Amino acid sequence: MSRIAGRFQALAEQGRKALIPYIVAGDPTREVTVQLMHRLVEAGADIIEVGVPFSDPMSEGPVIQLGHERALADGTSLRNVIDMVSQFRQQDNATPVLLMGYANPVEHMGYATFCDAAAAAGIDALLTVDIPPEEVEAVNAELVRVDMDNIFLIAPTTPDDRIEVIARQARGFIYYVSLKGVTGAGHLDVDDVTFHLDKIRSHSSLPVAVGFGIKDAASAMTVARVADGVVVGSALVNAMAQTIEEGGDTEAAITAATSLLSSIREGIDSLAS
């Protein structure tokens, strides 16, 4: 059983929901990322989603796009990100880590080379936004070879036949995008989320985590009532960026992000009490 599957199983047995923070590796600087990962775990993270900086992050809203720009300006590469996870694993061998990114850096490194390096570093899964399920066979074969999960996005506009294709190939969990558009935008409609989660669950027994639009404890609690996990990204990236813009240092930025995550954790866990 993978670390991700094991974590979801343990949480289900406790009647709790997964909290999955997203950060951009190298934002605000490369030196901060590993410390930030550990602090997120202390604040209640169950799985950490680490964004690989990319020059054209098409699925991201302006907040996370700026995070990518800051990370790239600090020279953060895919190999740097893999090294960061390896450093994180020196102290934490339990928390699942998911890399989220775009096809180009992985293809440039080569699927086999990437998967060997990622598995050796302790990375548990890969989510590539721009590799459609119809074209995933090559990278999927390498991920299976090294026992890494392949995480897929499903959107409100994904048709049933495509959900079925994704469900056959996905491992670990399925990531449902609760809103049309980019990260950090829009307003959550819990009835619509529930409708789509029911549809996904008719095709797959995997846990379903919901992201895009989770901004605070209230929105996280709303989604956690119907989902197996919640993903929060833009709110954390924005909390750090605003702190630094207001003159705070990186320690203050980490504290801003982890304080927000702690409040979300408390809100989600209140549902199980």
Backbone bond lengths (Angstrom), bond angles and torsions (degrees), N, CA, C in turn:
res aa  C-N    CA-C-N  psi(-1)  N-CA   C-N-CA  omega(-1)  CA-C   N-CA-C  phi
1 M - - - 1.460 - - 1.530 109.98 -
2 S 1.324 116.22 133.26 1.459 120.37 -179.79 1.525 110.79 -70.61
3 R 1.341 115.62 163.24 1.465 119.41 177.59 1.519 110.76 -59.84
4 I 1.339 116.60 -38.03 1.464 120.05 -178.67 1.523 110.81 -66.96
5 A 1.326 116.98 -48.52 1.468 120.02 178.89 1.520 110.69 -60.76
6 G 1.336 116.45 -41.26 1.449 120.51 179.33 1.521 112.35 -63.43
7 R 1.329 116.36 -38.81 1.467 119.82 179.79 1.529 110.92 -66.95
8 F 1.328 117.26 -44.71 1.464 119.56 178.68 1.530 110.77 -63.83
9 Q 1.320 117.55 -38.94 1.460 120.50 179.42 1.522 110.83 -63.97
10 A 1.336 116.54 -45.30 1.464 120.53 179.90 1.529 110.99 -62.14
11 L 1.325 116.86 -41.63 1.459 120.49 179.33 1.531 111.18 -65.46
12 A 1.331 116.34 -41.18 1.468 119.73 179.18 1.522 110.80 -61.97
13 E 1.322 116.62 -39.08 1.464 120.48 179.27 1.527 111.34 -65.75
14 Q 1.341 116.04 -26.67 1.467 121.24 178.78 1.527 112.08 -90.41
15 G 1.331 117.04 -4.49 1.455 120.50 -176.33 1.512 113.24 71.91
16 R 1.330 116.93 26.12 1.465 122.23 -176.91 1.532 110.66 -114.74
17 K 1.322 115.20 164.08 1.455 121.65 -179.22 1.526 110.56 -112.49
18 A 1.317 115.78 149.38 1.465 121.07 -177.57 1.525 110.99 -75.16
19 L 1.324 114.99 138.55 1.462 122.07 173.66 1.518 107.61 -112.37
20 I 1.335 115.79 119.78 1.464 121.82 -173.01 1.526 109.26 -122.56
21 P 1.331 118.05 97.90 1.466 119.53 175.33 1.524 111.03 -78.74
22 Y 1.331 114.92 143.49 1.463 122.28 174.28 1.519 108.74 -108.47
23 I 1.321 116.53 132.17 1.463 121.51 172.83 1.522 108.75 -131.22
24 V 1.312 116.46 158.60 1.463 121.56 173.58 1.524 107.50 -95.30
25 A 1.315 117.49 118.58 1.465 120.71 178.15 1.525 109.58 -59.21
26 G 1.330 115.98 131.36 1.460 119.93 -179.94 1.510 114.52 90.28
27 D 1.323 117.95 0.64 1.468 121.65 178.54 1.534 108.78 -111.63
28 P 1.317 119.80 123.12 1.467 126.43 5.17 1.534 114.48 -80.03
29 T 1.341 117.78 -21.08 1.462 121.19 175.52 1.520 108.38 -145.56
30 R 1.315 115.69 162.00 1.467 120.09 179.57 1.527 111.57 -62.90
31 E 1.333 116.24 -34.64 1.461 120.01 -175.42 1.527 112.44 -67.35
32 V 1.322 117.47 -19.73 1.462 121.74 -174.02 1.525 112.66 -87.18
33 T 1.327 118.11 -26.03 1.467 121.22 -165.28 1.524 113.84 -59.91
34 V 1.316 118.55 -47.93 1.464 120.17 -176.56 1.529 110.34 -64.16
35 Q 1.312 116.86 -43.69 1.461 120.22 177.11 1.527 110.27 -60.54
36 L 1.320 116.64 -43.01 1.460 121.09 179.02 1.524 110.64 -60.20
37 M 1.319 118.09 -42.10 1.466 121.30 179.18 1.526 110.86 -59.31
38 H 1.326 116.59 -46.37 1.471 119.68 179.28 1.529 111.55 -62.97
39 R 1.306 116.03 -39.72 1.466 119.44 -178.88 1.530 111.06 -69.08
40 L 1.324 117.07 -33.42 1.466 120.14 176.70 1.521 110.75 -65.09
41 V 1.323 116.45 -38.46 1.471 120.01 176.52 1.526 109.68 -62.93
42 E 1.319 116.58 -44.27 1.467 120.29 178.30 1.527 111.44 -61.08
43 A 1.330 116.03 -30.48 1.469 120.68 -178.33 1.520 112.72 -84.30
44 G 1.349 116.91 -4.48 1.454 118.45 174.57 1.506 116.62 119.66
45 A 1.328 118.06 8.78 1.461 119.96 178.62 1.524 110.81 -66.84
46 D 1.328 116.79 136.32 1.462 121.88 175.23 1.518 111.96 -96.30
47 I 1.312 116.96 -35.40 1.467 125.01 177.85 1.514 105.53 -139.68
48 I 1.327 117.75 140.64 1.464 120.55 177.28 1.521 109.07 -109.09
49 E 1.317 115.44 126.58 1.464 121.72 175.68 1.529 108.04 -100.77
50 V 1.319 115.42 115.41 1.466 120.85 -175.81 1.522 108.95 -105.65
51 G 1.313 116.24 118.57 1.456 121.23 179.37 1.516 111.21 -80.74
52 V 1.325 116.21 131.69 1.465 122.03 175.83 1.527 107.93 -88.41
53 P 1.333 118.99 118.85 1.464 120.68 -176.47 1.527 111.91 -57.47
54 F 1.318 115.15 138.62 1.464 121.15 -178.92 1.524 108.36 -144.34
55 S 1.309 115.77 148.44 1.464 121.21 -174.47 1.523 113.35 -72.98
56 D 1.319 117.85 -20.57 1.463 120.84 -179.28 1.526 109.82 -135.29
57 P 1.338 117.53 69.63 1.468 121.04 -177.04 1.529 111.58 -77.61
58 M 1.312 116.27 82.68 1.458 122.26 -166.12 1.520 114.92 -64.80
59 S 1.316 117.68 -26.03 1.464 118.61 -177.08 1.520 112.69 -90.41
60 E 1.327 116.69 -1.25 1.463 120.48 -174.28 1.521 111.71 -95.66
61 G 1.320 115.22 147.01 1.448 121.14 171.66 1.514 110.93 -80.53
62 P 1.336 117.30 -179.88 1.472 120.40 -174.31 1.520 114.69 -60.47
63 V 1.328 118.10 -33.43 1.466 120.49 -178.03 1.521 110.42 -63.32
64 I 1.328 117.01 -50.56 1.464 120.10 -177.74 1.525 110.70 -75.88
65 Q 1.320 118.33 -30.70 1.466 119.56 173.93 1.532 110.61 -57.45
66 L 1.316 116.75 -42.36 1.470 120.08 178.23 1.525 110.64 -65.47
67 G 1.339 116.77 -35.51 1.458 119.78 175.42 1.519 111.53 -61.88
68 H 1.332 117.01 -41.80 1.462 120.91 175.95 1.523 110.27 -61.15
69 E 1.331 116.82 -42.93 1.458 120.32 -179.14 1.530 111.01 -62.77
70 R 1.323 117.05 -43.22 1.466 120.03 179.30 1.527 110.76 -63.57
71 A 1.332 116.54 -41.91 1.463 119.89 -179.30 1.522 111.41 -66.18
72 L 1.317 117.01 -41.44 1.468 120.33 178.62 1.527 110.54 -66.71
73 A 1.332 116.96 -37.99 1.470 120.10 178.30 1.525 110.93 -63.38
74 D 1.343 117.04 -26.78 1.460 121.29 177.70 1.528 111.38 -88.87
75 G 1.336 116.45 5.26 1.461 121.02 173.85 1.515 115.42 83.24
76 T 1.330 118.08 21.94 1.466 120.84 -176.07 1.530 110.79 -76.38
77 S 1.323 116.52 125.74 1.459 123.15 179.44 1.525 110.13 -117.35
78 L 1.332 116.02 172.25 1.465 120.04 176.75 1.527 110.95 -59.51
79 R 1.313 117.55 -41.38 1.472 119.74 178.42 1.521 111.24 -64.06
80 N 1.328 117.61 -36.84 1.464 120.17 175.39 1.524 110.68 -60.40
81 V 1.332 115.93 -41.97 1.464 120.72 -178.41 1.526 110.26 -63.96
82 I 1.317 116.56 -44.05 1.465 120.15 177.36 1.525 110.24 -59.67
83 D 1.337 116.50 -42.25 1.470 120.46 178.24 1.531 111.55 -62.70
84 M 1.341 116.18 -37.71 1.465 119.55 178.78 1.527 111.28 -60.98
85 V 1.331 116.09 -43.77 1.461 119.34 179.39 1.530 110.06 -64.94
86 S 1.329 116.55 -38.61 1.459 120.23 177.23 1.526 110.85 -60.07
87 Q 1.327 117.10 -41.33 1.462 120.79 176.52 1.528 111.15 -65.42
88 F 1.320 116.76 -41.86 1.466 121.64 177.72 1.522 110.44 -58.27
89 R 1.332 116.64 -39.94 1.468 121.59 -177.42 1.530 112.66 -68.11
90 Q 1.321 118.21 -16.72 1.458 119.68 177.90 1.526 111.56 -64.03
91 Q 1.329 117.02 -25.71 1.460 121.04 179.72 1.523 113.43 -116.88
92 D 1.327 117.33 -18.87 1.469 120.37 -176.51 1.529 108.96 -135.56
93 N 1.320 114.82 106.16 1.462 119.90 179.05 1.522 111.65 -105.91
94 A 1.335 116.83 11.14 1.465 120.65 -174.69 1.527 113.51 -109.88
95 T 1.331 117.41 -36.74 1.460 120.24 -174.16 1.518 111.11 -75.10
96 P 1.333 118.63 122.62 1.469 120.09 177.58 1.530 111.61 -64.11
97 V 1.326 115.51 143.55 1.461 121.95 178.91 1.526 108.77 -125.99
98 L 1.311 115.31 126.80 1.459 123.67 179.02 1.519 109.09 -112.78
99 L 1.340 117.02 129.53 1.461 120.41 172.24 1.513 108.63 -92.20
100 M 1.329 116.29 130.11 1.461 122.08 176.73 1.523 108.12 -117.71
101 G 1.316 116.29 127.45 1.451 117.94 -179.80 1.516 112.72 -167.75
102 Y 1.309 114.08 -156.23 1.457 122.26 -174.29 1.523 109.30 -120.51
103 A 1.320 114.91 160.20 1.463 120.42 -168.86 1.523 113.43 -64.79
104 N 1.318 117.94 -37.47 1.460 120.95 -168.78 1.522 114.08 -55.16
105 P 1.339 120.58 -51.22 1.474 119.06 -179.08 1.526 112.96 -62.49
106 V 1.336 116.74 -37.39 1.460 120.09 -179.62 1.525 110.47 -69.64
107 E 1.316 116.41 -43.07 1.466 120.35 178.53 1.524 110.68 -64.52
108 H 1.336 116.44 -38.83 1.463 120.36 179.67 1.529 110.98 -63.22
109 M 1.322 117.30 -40.34 1.457 120.63 177.66 1.521 110.66 -70.82
110 G 1.325 116.64 -31.32 1.459 121.98 -175.00 1.515 109.05 101.22
111 Y 1.322 117.30 131.79 1.459 120.14 -174.52 1.526 112.19 -58.32
112 A 1.325 116.94 -46.57 1.470 119.69 -177.04 1.523 110.68 -65.30
113 T 1.333 116.64 -44.42 1.468 120.37 -179.92 1.522 110.71 -62.78
114 F 1.339 115.48 -45.11 1.463 119.17 178.55 1.519 111.29 -59.80
115 C 1.325 117.03 -49.33 1.465 120.17 -175.52 1.521 111.40 -63.96
116 D 1.325 117.38 -39.05 1.467 119.65 177.37 1.523 110.72 -62.30
117 A 1.345 116.66 -46.31 1.462 120.56 -178.70 1.526 111.45 -67.50
118 A 1.326 116.67 -41.33 1.461 120.79 -178.31 1.526 111.19 -66.21
119 A 1.328 116.10 -44.31 1.464 119.48 179.60 1.523 110.81 -64.04
120 A 1.337 117.18 -41.11 1.458 121.07 179.07 1.530 111.59 -63.07
121 A 1.339 116.40 -32.04 1.463 120.87 179.96 1.521 112.78 -79.25
122 G 1.331 116.98 -13.64 1.461 120.06 -178.95 1.504 114.90 94.72
123 I 1.336 116.69 22.20 1.461 121.32 176.01 1.527 108.27 -80.72
124 D 1.313 116.38 135.21 1.461 121.15 -172.11 1.517 114.20 -96.91
125 A 1.329 118.11 -23.89 1.455 118.89 -172.70 1.519 110.35 -160.40
126 L 1.327 114.35 162.32 1.465 122.34 178.04 1.518 109.17 -131.17
127 L 1.326 116.06 135.26 1.453 122.36 170.62 1.514 107.28 -123.12
128 T 1.326 116.82 115.35 1.462 121.24 177.20 1.523 108.69 -110.90
129 V 1.315 115.38 116.66 1.455 121.61 -172.77 1.527 112.19 -62.00
130 D 1.316 117.03 -38.15 1.465 120.55 -167.80 1.525 114.47 -109.69
131 I 1.327 118.28 20.90 1.464 120.18 168.65 1.526 106.98 -106.32
132 P 1.334 118.11 107.04 1.465 119.86 -177.67 1.521 111.30 -68.39
133 P 1.325 117.76 155.66 1.469 120.59 -177.56 1.522 113.15 -59.71
134 E 1.329 116.57 -25.47 1.460 119.62 179.05 1.524 112.42 -72.91
135 E 1.337 117.58 -14.14 1.461 121.03 -175.63 1.533 112.09 -121.96
136 V 1.326 116.93 19.16 1.458 120.73 -170.77 1.524 112.92 -94.06
137 E 1.318 118.18 -2.48 1.464 120.95 -170.80 1.526 112.94 -56.28
138 A 1.328 117.41 -43.73 1.468 119.89 -174.92 1.528 111.85 -65.49
139 V 1.334 116.49 -49.69 1.467 118.60 -179.63 1.522 110.43 -70.34
140 N 1.318 117.67 -33.48 1.462 120.32 -179.75 1.525 111.16 -63.51
141 A 1.334 115.94 -39.25 1.469 119.49 179.34 1.527 110.83 -60.36
142 E 1.333 116.69 -40.32 1.466 120.38 179.29 1.520 111.49 -71.25
143 L 1.328 117.20 -38.68 1.464 120.04 177.98 1.528 110.99 -63.32
144 V 1.325 116.23 -42.65 1.472 120.03 177.60 1.523 110.20 -61.81
145 R 1.330 116.12 -39.35 1.468 120.40 -177.75 1.522 111.63 -58.93
146 V 1.325 117.29 -35.41 1.469 120.36 -177.69 1.526 112.45 -105.32
147 D 1.334 116.48 14.01 1.474 122.11 176.91 1.524 113.07 60.63
148 M 1.340 116.44 38.81 1.457 120.98 172.05 1.523 109.69 -102.26
149 D 1.326 116.09 142.89 1.459 120.92 179.38 1.526 110.59 -79.75
150 N 1.324 115.48 150.33 1.459 121.93 174.03 1.521 107.40 -110.49
151 I 1.321 116.17 116.38 1.462 121.81 -177.14 1.530 108.94 -99.32
152 F 1.322 115.93 131.06 1.463 121.01 -178.97 1.520 110.90 -114.55
153 L 1.326 114.48 148.16 1.455 121.80 172.54 1.524 109.94 -90.74
154 I 1.321 116.45 139.78 1.457 122.61 168.87 1.522 106.96 -125.48
155 A 1.323 116.54 131.77 1.457 122.52 -176.75 1.523 110.91 -107.55
156 P 1.338 117.71 167.74 1.466 119.96 176.60 1.525 112.81 -59.13
157 T 1.323 116.54 -24.32 1.467 120.96 -177.40 1.529 113.67 -92.85
158 T 1.340 118.10 -1.65 1.463 120.97 -178.25 1.527 110.25 -69.50
159 P 1.347 118.73 122.32 1.466 120.28 -178.81 1.524 111.90 -72.72
160 D 1.334 115.80 161.45 1.462 121.57 -175.29 1.518 112.79 -57.94
161 D 1.329 117.68 -41.21 1.459 119.26 -177.12 1.524 111.20 -65.91
162 R 1.320 116.59 -32.13 1.463 119.82 178.45 1.524 110.41 -76.93
163 I 1.317 118.11 -35.01 1.459 120.80 174.41 1.519 109.54 -58.44
164 E 1.310 116.28 -41.01 1.463 120.16 179.61 1.524 111.63 -63.62
165 V 1.346 116.75 -41.04 1.472 121.30 177.80 1.526 109.91 -62.60
166 I 1.328 116.85 -45.43 1.466 121.42 179.70 1.525 110.70 -62.96
167 A 1.319 116.34 -44.36 1.466 120.58 -176.77 1.523 111.76 -60.14
168 R 1.330 116.53 -32.90 1.467 119.71 -179.40 1.520 111.68 -70.59
169 Q 1.334 118.18 -25.83 1.457 121.71 -173.53 1.528 113.84 -104.90
170 A 1.321 117.16 -19.20 1.461 120.99 -174.94 1.519 111.66 -73.27
171 R 1.322 115.18 149.25 1.460 122.13 174.32 1.527 108.45 -141.26
172 G 1.310 116.15 153.03 1.466 120.84 179.39 1.510 111.74 91.51
173 F 1.328 116.43 -75.17 1.455 122.37 173.24 1.520 107.86 -163.00
174 I 1.318 116.03 169.02 1.460 121.89 175.30 1.522 108.21 -108.92
175 Y 1.306 116.20 137.14 1.462 123.13 -177.68 1.522 107.42 -102.14
176 Y 1.352 115.75 112.24 1.459 119.68 177.75 1.527 109.87 -95.46
177 V 1.319 116.25 125.89 1.460 123.51 177.44 1.524 107.57 -85.91
178 S 1.317 117.10 110.48 1.456 120.60 -169.19 1.516 114.22 -74.60
179 L 1.331 116.87 -14.99 1.457 120.82 -174.96 1.516 111.09 -129.54
180 K 1.311 116.12 149.21 1.455 120.14 169.38 1.521 107.60 -75.84
181 G 1.332 116.91 138.03 1.455 119.80 179.85 1.509 112.14 112.22
182 V 1.332 115.73 -151.30 1.452 121.32 -172.66 1.522 110.86 -105.26
183 T 1.324 116.55 172.86 1.456 121.60 -179.96 1.517 111.09 -61.07
184 G 1.339 114.52 145.68 1.453 119.92 173.24 1.512 114.98 80.91
185 A 1.346 117.96 8.72 1.454 120.06 -175.51 1.519 110.78 -116.06
186 G 1.349 115.29 157.51 1.445 120.53 167.45 1.512 115.50 84.37
187 H 1.333 113.77 -177.61 1.462 122.37 -177.66 1.516 109.29 -124.97
188 L 1.325 116.64 135.25 1.456 121.73 -177.11 1.525 111.46 -72.30
189 D 1.324 116.04 135.56 1.454 123.55 172.71 1.525 106.32 -115.77
190 V 1.334 117.44 100.52 1.458 120.70 -171.86 1.528 111.93 -65.47
191 D 1.330 117.50 -31.05 1.462 119.73 177.60 1.524 110.77 -66.02
192 D 1.323 115.68 -40.15 1.467 119.68 178.11 1.527 110.37 -67.94
193 V 1.339 117.12 -40.52 1.464 120.78 177.11 1.519 109.94 -60.82
194 T 1.317 117.52 -45.44 1.462 121.46 179.90 1.525 111.45 -60.14
195 F 1.326 116.47 -42.69 1.468 121.22 179.35 1.521 110.67 -58.92
196 H 1.332 117.03 -45.42 1.466 120.49 -177.20 1.530 111.74 -73.92
197 L 1.328 117.65 -34.81 1.463 119.12 176.94 1.523 111.06 -64.70
198 D 1.318 116.65 -39.37 1.470 119.63 176.10 1.525 110.76 -60.77
199 K 1.316 116.07 -39.35 1.464 120.45 179.49 1.531 110.32 -65.19
200 I 1.347 116.73 -44.84 1.462 120.42 179.19 1.525 110.41 -62.15
201 R 1.321 116.52 -43.33 1.467 120.55 -177.40 1.524 112.72 -68.14
202 S 1.331 117.38 -18.15 1.458 119.16 174.89 1.521 111.49 -73.82
203 H 1.339 116.66 -14.61 1.463 121.96 179.77 1.521 112.94 -109.37
204 S 1.344 118.46 -18.71 1.460 120.57 -172.78 1.517 110.98 -147.00
205 S 1.326 115.44 144.78 1.465 121.09 175.09 1.528 111.57 -95.33
206 L 1.332 117.52 1.16 1.461 120.72 179.12 1.526 110.87 -67.01
207 P 1.329 117.96 151.54 1.462 119.80 171.86 1.527 109.92 -60.91
208 V 1.331 115.67 152.10 1.460 121.42 178.47 1.524 108.73 -121.96
209 A 1.336 115.61 121.24 1.460 121.50 175.27 1.521 108.71 -104.02
210 V 1.313 116.35 146.53 1.462 121.78 -176.19 1.522 109.83 -116.05
211 G 1.315 115.88 131.81 1.453 122.07 177.61 1.515 111.56 -134.63
212 F 1.326 116.37 177.95 1.467 126.18 -175.10 1.529 108.02 73.98
213 G 1.306 116.75 109.42 1.456 120.76 177.71 1.513 114.88 102.61
214 I 1.359 117.98 -1.92 1.471 120.65 176.87 1.527 107.23 -86.31
215 K 1.315 116.42 110.71 1.464 120.25 -172.22 1.527 113.70 -114.67
216 D 1.334 116.76 -23.99 1.461 120.64 -172.18 1.521 108.93 -160.94
217 A 1.337 115.39 -176.05 1.462 119.65 -177.72 1.519 111.85 -61.96
218 A 1.330 117.57 -38.44 1.466 120.59 -177.14 1.525 111.38 -64.64
219 S 1.328 117.60 -47.87 1.463 119.79 -179.66 1.522 111.01 -68.11
220 A 1.335 117.00 -34.86 1.467 120.40 177.79 1.524 110.53 -65.58
221 M 1.326 117.72 -42.20 1.457 120.97 179.32 1.521 111.23 -64.32
222 T 1.313 116.72 -39.64 1.462 120.83 178.91 1.523 111.05 -58.95
223 V 1.326 116.02 -45.21 1.463 120.69 -178.70 1.519 111.29 -74.10
224 A 1.335 117.35 -39.06 1.464 121.27 -176.41 1.522 112.30 -63.48
225 R 1.308 117.72 -21.43 1.470 119.74 177.71 1.529 111.37 -65.57
226 V 1.344 117.31 -25.28 1.472 119.79 -175.57 1.526 113.11 -119.00
227 A 1.341 117.92 -15.81 1.464 122.00 -176.71 1.524 110.50 -106.09
228 D 1.331 115.68 167.78 1.462 121.40 175.85 1.522 111.87 -88.66
229 G 1.325 116.61 -14.96 1.452 120.90 179.43 1.514 110.51 -165.46
230 V 1.328 116.64 160.46 1.459 121.54 177.33 1.527 108.64 -125.99
231 V 1.318 114.84 143.72 1.464 122.17 178.98 1.527 108.05 -113.43
232 V 1.318 116.68 127.58 1.461 120.47 177.64 1.522 108.27 -123.47
233 G 1.336 116.70 127.50 1.451 120.32 -176.04 1.511 114.18 -132.36
234 S 1.334 116.49 -65.92 1.466 120.29 -174.18 1.520 112.15 -56.66
235 A 1.327 116.65 -39.21 1.471 119.48 -178.08 1.521 111.24 -63.02
236 L 1.338 116.95 -37.93 1.472 120.51 179.65 1.525 110.66 -71.27
237 V 1.336 116.27 -46.04 1.468 120.23 179.92 1.518 109.72 -61.26
238 N 1.340 116.70 -41.13 1.454 121.00 -179.74 1.526 111.79 -67.24
239 A 1.337 116.89 -38.46 1.468 119.96 179.36 1.519 110.96 -60.39
240 M 1.339 116.47 -41.76 1.461 119.75 178.84 1.524 111.20 -68.39
241 A 1.337 116.75 -44.59 1.466 120.68 -177.16 1.522 110.93 -63.18
242 Q 1.336 116.88 -43.35 1.461 119.72 -179.62 1.524 111.81 -64.86
243 T 1.314 116.18 -38.13 1.470 119.64 179.08 1.520 110.94 -61.54
244 I 1.320 116.62 -43.98 1.463 120.32 179.72 1.526 110.97 -69.16
245 E 1.342 117.28 -38.82 1.469 120.48 177.85 1.523 111.36 -61.92
246 E 1.326 115.91 -30.47 1.471 120.39 -179.42 1.526 112.51 -87.60
247 G 1.348 116.01 7.55 1.457 120.11 174.39 1.510 115.33 101.52
248 G 1.324 117.17 1.33 1.450 119.88 179.05 1.519 111.81 -75.09
249 D 1.336 116.13 158.53 1.456 120.35 177.26 1.526 109.68 -92.02
250 T 1.322 117.21 -177.00 1.462 120.01 -176.10 1.525 112.00 -65.94
251 E 1.325 117.73 -32.64 1.467 120.07 176.71 1.525 110.40 -62.94
252 A 1.319 116.48 -42.11 1.465 120.19 177.38 1.521 110.72 -64.84
253 A 1.328 116.79 -36.67 1.462 120.90 179.49 1.522 110.38 -65.37
254 I 1.335 116.47 -44.84 1.468 119.83 177.80 1.527 110.26 -61.41
255 T 1.325 116.79 -41.90 1.461 120.47 -179.96 1.521 111.44 -62.61
256 A 1.335 116.95 -38.79 1.468 120.60 178.73 1.527 110.90 -62.37
257 A 1.332 116.40 -43.51 1.463 120.53 -179.60 1.518 111.87 -68.30
258 T 1.323 116.25 -44.29 1.467 119.01 -176.47 1.526 111.86 -72.85
259 S 1.318 117.75 -30.15 1.464 119.93 175.75 1.525 110.32 -64.89
260 L 1.339 115.72 -41.96 1.460 119.77 176.92 1.524 110.53 -62.94
261 L 1.329 116.42 -43.99 1.466 119.43 -179.10 1.532 110.65 -64.44
262 S 1.315 117.08 -39.68 1.474 120.28 178.31 1.518 111.42 -59.85
263 S 1.325 116.56 -41.19 1.466 119.51 179.99 1.525 110.60 -66.71
264 I 1.331 117.14 -36.00 1.462 120.79 176.88 1.524 110.05 -67.69
265 R 1.330 116.51 -41.49 1.467 120.50 177.83 1.529 110.43 -58.65
266 E 1.323 116.94 -46.06 1.458 120.95 -179.31 1.528 110.76 -61.31
267 G 1.341 115.43 -40.81 1.452 119.02 179.74 1.516 112.66 -64.51
268 I 1.320 116.11 -45.45 1.470 120.35 179.65 1.518 110.93 -63.84
269 D 1.320 116.33 -44.54 1.464 119.35 -177.10 1.526 112.37 -67.75
270 S 1.332 117.32 -23.61 1.459 119.62 178.44 1.518 111.82 -64.83
271 L 1.340 116.69 -21.05 1.462 120.86 179.10 1.521 111.61 -70.09
272 A 1.346 116.26 -25.43 1.467 120.71 -177.27 1.515 112.38 -89.75
273 S 1.315 116.86 -9.39 1.468 120.49 -176.24 1.520 112.00 -85.94
